[in-house]
Amino acid sequence: MAGVHRVLLTHGTEQDIEAIYDYIAEFDAPTREQYVLEQMTTAAEKLAVLPKP
């Protein structure tokens, strides 16, 4: 049975995600930064639903 949990991103985590987004936009593929942000957001949201131990 799965439980639902709150997932909180710390200020430091938010800064890290922003830095990753900015890096991708500047040095990798400017059209890919939104995709990567969406993938990271989806991964964080999946943490909210965990199976019971």
PyMOL CGO cylinders between C-alpha atoms (Angstrom):
from pymol import cmd
from pymol.cgo import CYLINDER

trace = [
    CYLINDER, 0.00, 0.00, 0.00, 1.39, 3.39, -0.94, 0.3, 1, 1, 1, 1, 1, 1,
    CYLINDER, 1.39, 3.39, -0.94, 1.45, 6.39, 1.36, 0.3, 1, 1, 1, 1, 1, 1,
    CYLINDER, 1.45, 6.39, 1.36, 1.32, 10.01, 0.32, 0.3, 1, 1, 1, 1, 1, 1,
    CYLINDER, 1.32, 10.01, 0.32, 3.95, 12.32, 1.72, 0.3, 1, 1, 1, 1, 1, 1,
    CYLINDER, 3.95, 12.32, 1.72, 4.74, 16.01, 1.41, 0.3, 1, 1, 1, 1, 1, 1,
    CYLINDER, 4.74, 16.01, 1.41, 7.91, 16.76, -0.49, 0.3, 1, 1, 1, 1, 1, 1,
    CYLINDER, 7.91, 16.76, -0.49, 9.52, 20.06, 0.39, 0.3, 1, 1, 1, 1, 1, 1,
    CYLINDER, 9.52, 20.06, 0.39, 12.35, 21.59, -1.58, 0.3, 1, 1, 1, 1, 1, 1,
    CYLINDER, 12.35, 21.59, -1.58, 14.78, 23.56, 0.53, 0.3, 1, 1, 1, 1, 1, 1,
    CYLINDER, 14.78, 23.56, 0.53, 15.97, 26.98, -0.57, 0.3, 1, 1, 1, 1, 1, 1,
    CYLINDER, 15.97, 26.98, -0.57, 19.33, 25.41, -1.42, 0.3, 1, 1, 1, 1, 1, 1,
    CYLINDER, 19.33, 25.41, -1.42, 17.67, 22.79, -3.58, 0.3, 1, 1, 1, 1, 1, 1,
    CYLINDER, 17.67, 22.79, -3.58, 15.70, 25.45, -5.44, 0.3, 1, 1, 1, 1, 1, 1,
    CYLINDER, 15.70, 25.45, -5.44, 18.93, 27.37, -6.04, 0.3, 1, 1, 1, 1, 1, 1,
    CYLINDER, 18.93, 27.37, -6.04, 20.62, 24.21, -7.34, 0.3, 1, 1, 1, 1, 1, 1,
    CYLINDER, 20.62, 24.21, -7.34, 17.76, 23.53, -9.74, 0.3, 1, 1, 1, 1, 1, 1,
    CYLINDER, 17.76, 23.53, -9.74, 17.88, 27.11, -10.96, 0.3, 1, 1, 1, 1, 1, 1,
    CYLINDER, 17.88, 27.11, -10.96, 21.64, 26.85, -11.49, 0.3, 1, 1, 1, 1, 1, 1,
    CYLINDER, 21.64, 26.85, -11.49, 21.21, 23.62, -13.49, 0.3, 1, 1, 1, 1, 1, 1,
    CYLINDER, 21.21, 23.62, -13.49, 18.48, 25.29, -15.59, 0.3, 1, 1, 1, 1, 1, 1,
    CYLINDER, 18.48, 25.29, -15.59, 20.71, 28.33, -16.25, 0.3, 1, 1, 1, 1, 1, 1,
    CYLINDER, 20.71, 28.33, -16.25, 23.71, 26.15, -17.12, 0.3, 1, 1, 1, 1, 1, 1,
    CYLINDER, 23.71, 26.15, -17.12, 21.73, 24.10, -19.64, 0.3, 1, 1, 1, 1, 1, 1,
    CYLINDER, 21.73, 24.10, -19.64, 20.30, 27.26, -21.19, 0.3, 1, 1, 1, 1, 1, 1,
    CYLINDER, 20.30, 27.26, -21.19, 23.73, 28.84, -21.54, 0.3, 1, 1, 1, 1, 1, 1,
    CYLINDER, 23.73, 28.84, -21.54, 26.09, 25.96, -22.33, 0.3, 1, 1, 1, 1, 1, 1,
    CYLINDER, 26.09, 25.96, -22.33, 24.05, 23.02, -23.58, 0.3, 1, 1, 1, 1, 1, 1,
    CYLINDER, 24.05, 23.02, -23.58, 20.85, 23.34, -25.55, 0.3, 1, 1, 1, 1, 1, 1,
    CYLINDER, 20.85, 23.34, -25.55, 18.72, 26.40, -24.82, 0.3, 1, 1, 1, 1, 1, 1,
    CYLINDER, 18.72, 26.40, -24.82, 15.60, 24.55, -25.93, 0.3, 1, 1, 1, 1, 1, 1,
    CYLINDER, 15.60, 24.55, -25.93, 16.23, 21.67, -23.50, 0.3, 1, 1, 1, 1, 1, 1,
    CYLINDER, 16.23, 21.67, -23.50, 16.29, 23.52, -20.19, 0.3, 1, 1, 1, 1, 1, 1,
    CYLINDER, 16.29, 23.52, -20.19, 12.49, 23.44, -19.83, 0.3, 1, 1, 1, 1, 1, 1,
    CYLINDER, 12.49, 23.44, -19.83, 12.43, 19.70, -20.56, 0.3, 1, 1, 1, 1, 1, 1,
    CYLINDER, 12.43, 19.70, -20.56, 15.05, 19.02, -17.89, 0.3, 1, 1, 1, 1, 1, 1,
    CYLINDER, 15.05, 19.02, -17.89, 13.20, 21.21, -15.38, 0.3, 1, 1, 1, 1, 1, 1,
    CYLINDER, 13.20, 21.21, -15.38, 9.99, 19.27, -16.06, 0.3, 1, 1, 1, 1, 1, 1,
    CYLINDER, 9.99, 19.27, -16.06, 11.83, 15.96, -15.60, 0.3, 1, 1, 1, 1, 1, 1,
    CYLINDER, 11.83, 15.96, -15.60, 13.28, 17.09, -12.25, 0.3, 1, 1, 1, 1, 1, 1,
    CYLINDER, 13.28, 17.09, -12.25, 9.87, 18.32, -11.11, 0.3, 1, 1, 1, 1, 1, 1,
    CYLINDER, 9.87, 18.32, -11.11, 8.24, 15.02, -12.07, 0.3, 1, 1, 1, 1, 1, 1,
    CYLINDER, 8.24, 15.02, -12.07, 10.91, 13.09, -10.18, 0.3, 1, 1, 1, 1, 1, 1,
    CYLINDER, 10.91, 13.09, -10.18, 10.36, 15.20, -7.05, 0.3, 1, 1, 1, 1, 1, 1,
    CYLINDER, 10.36, 15.20, -7.05, 6.59, 14.72, -7.30, 0.3, 1, 1, 1, 1, 1, 1,
    CYLINDER, 6.59, 14.72, -7.30, 7.05, 10.94, -7.49, 0.3, 1, 1, 1, 1, 1, 1,
    CYLINDER, 7.05, 10.94, -7.49, 8.83, 11.07, -4.13, 0.3, 1, 1, 1, 1, 1, 1,
    CYLINDER, 8.83, 11.07, -4.13, 5.49, 11.99, -2.57, 0.3, 1, 1, 1, 1, 1, 1,
    CYLINDER, 5.49, 11.99, -2.57, 4.11, 8.51, -3.22, 0.3, 1, 1, 1, 1, 1, 1,
    CYLINDER, 4.11, 8.51, -3.22, 6.18, 5.85, -1.56, 0.3, 1, 1, 1, 1, 1, 1,
    CYLINDER, 6.18, 5.85, -1.56, 5.35, 2.24, -0.76, 0.3, 1, 1, 1, 1, 1, 1,
    CYLINDER, 5.35, 2.24, -0.76, 4.89, 1.39, 2.88, 0.3, 1, 1, 1, 1, 1, 1,
    CYLINDER, 4.89, 1.39, 2.88, 7.91, -0.36, 4.41, 0.3, 1, 1, 1, 1, 1, 1,
]
cmd.load_cgo(trace, "trace")
